[in-house]
């Protein structure tokens, strides 16, 4: 059974999977007072893919054993995970395949990493990044920024056993995450 050690979240370590949200840049022209806002910065644009509509979802993670036998990937959109309650989750990722839309995609566990999202920063997973999340404490709320049709696709697949077109859910050899 593969064991993946959870590591701290840094922009460099997370680069193969997407980017980290909430790391304040060095002082720039944006460090100005605008009303009651003392500073602001633009992280970057969010890519829902052609014809997509952005959707915000509230996800409440319950404590769970950090083991999984599956990972999922989204063919058309990036996906952001942003902490709301300041509580941590474990975040397992594997890099996207060269063509996230290909029918035969599978996660490469030899390239998988696990990160502790400590509740102070979020991440944006690149289109096609394989992922799975694990709650550590009760009532852990994250805002998920995604594509509306991807949410509909997941719900149809999970609730009605419909064939998912935008999301790939693959079985994997059981993986266990271990906190350092």
N, C-alpha and C positions, 0 to 999 in steps of 0.2 A: 504494500500500500504506500503510494507516494506521500511524503510529508513535506509541506512547504512552510518555511519559517516566515512569520509575519515581520515585515520591516517597516521602518518609519516612512511616511509619505514625503517624498521630495520631488521637485520638478524634474530633476535629471533621472531619477529612478523610474518615474512614471511616464516619461516621454514615449516609450514604445507603444503605450496604450491610449494616450490622449494627453490631457494637460490638467494641472492643478489649478483650482480656483481659490482666490482669497489671499494669495501671497502679494502683499503690498509692494509695489515697485519702489525704487529709489525716488526721492523727491523729484517731481516733474512740474510742468506748468499746471497740472490738475490739482496741486495742493493749494487751492484757493478756497475762500469761504463763499459759498453760494447759499444764501439763506442760513439755515441752521446746519448745513452740511459743511464740515471743515475740510474734507478731502474726498475726492472720488477718482476712479480710474475705470477705463473700459478694459475688460479682460480680453474679449475678442467676440466676433460674431458666432452664432450658434447655427450649425448646419442640419436642417431637418430633411434635406434632399429635395430634388425638384418636385413641385406640386404639393409639398407637405405643409401641414398646419401645426404650429407649435402648441404643445399641451403641457400644463403643469399638473403633476400628480402628487398627492401626499402619501407617502409610504411610511407605515408604522411597523418597525422591525421588533419582533419579540426575541428574547434570548433563545439561541439555538446552538446545538453542537456544531463546531466548525469542521464539518465533514460534508462532502457532497459526492454524488455519483452522476452529476450532470452540470453542464454549463450552457449559457445561452448567448446568442449574438444577434445583432439587428442589422439587416442587410442594407437599409436605406438611410439610417439616421445616426447621428451622434446621440449620446444620452448623458445628461448631467445628473449627479447625485450631490445634493446640497444640504448640509445639516441645518436643522431648525431648532432642535432642543439642546444642542451642544453635547449630545451623547455619542459615544463611539460605535462604529461597526467595523467588522473585518470585511475586506474587499479583495476577492480573488479575481485575477485577470490573466488572460493569455492574449498575445498579440493577434490582430486581425489577419485573416488570410489575404493574399494578394488581390483576390476578387471576392469581396464579401457577399456578392450576389450568386456565386457559383453554388450549384446544388450539392456538391460533395464536400463542402467545408467541414472541418473538424478542428477542435482546439489542439494546439501543440503544447502539451503539458510540460515538455522540457524547457519551454520558454515562459511558463507561468510564474507569476509572482503574487504574493499576498501583502496587502498594506493595511495598516491600522489607520482608519479615518477617525481621528480623535475628536471630532465634533467641532473643530475650529475652521476647517477648510473642506471644500468639496472637490470633485473631479468632473471632468468631461471625458467620457470614453469616446475614442474615435469610432467612426462607423465600422462595424464588424468586429469590434473588440469582444472577446469572450469574457463572460463575467458571472459572478455569483456573490451574494452578500450574506453575512451572518450577524444577527443582533447579539449584543453582549449584555445589555440591561433592558428592563421593561420600558415600554413607551418611548422608544427611540424613533423620532420623527425626522425624515428627510424629505425634501422636495425633489421630485424627479422631473427634469425638463426633457421632453421627448417629442415624438411625432404622434399626433392623434391616431392616425391609421395603424401605427405600430401597437398602440394600446388596444385598439379594437381587435387587431390580429391575435394578440396574446390572449385576450379574454375569450374570443371565439375558439381558439385552440385548446385552452385549459378548461373552459366550462362546457363547450359543446363538442369537443374532439374534432373540430374542423381542422383542415390542413392549413397550417400557418404559412403565409407567403412572405412576410417581412421579417419574421423571427425564426431563428434556427435554435432548437433545443436538442443537444446531443448528449447521449450517455458517455461517461468517461470512467476510467478506472477510479475507484474511490480515492479521494484526496482528503487528507487531514491537515488542517492549519494548526501551527504551534506558535504561541506567543513566546518571544525571546525572553 
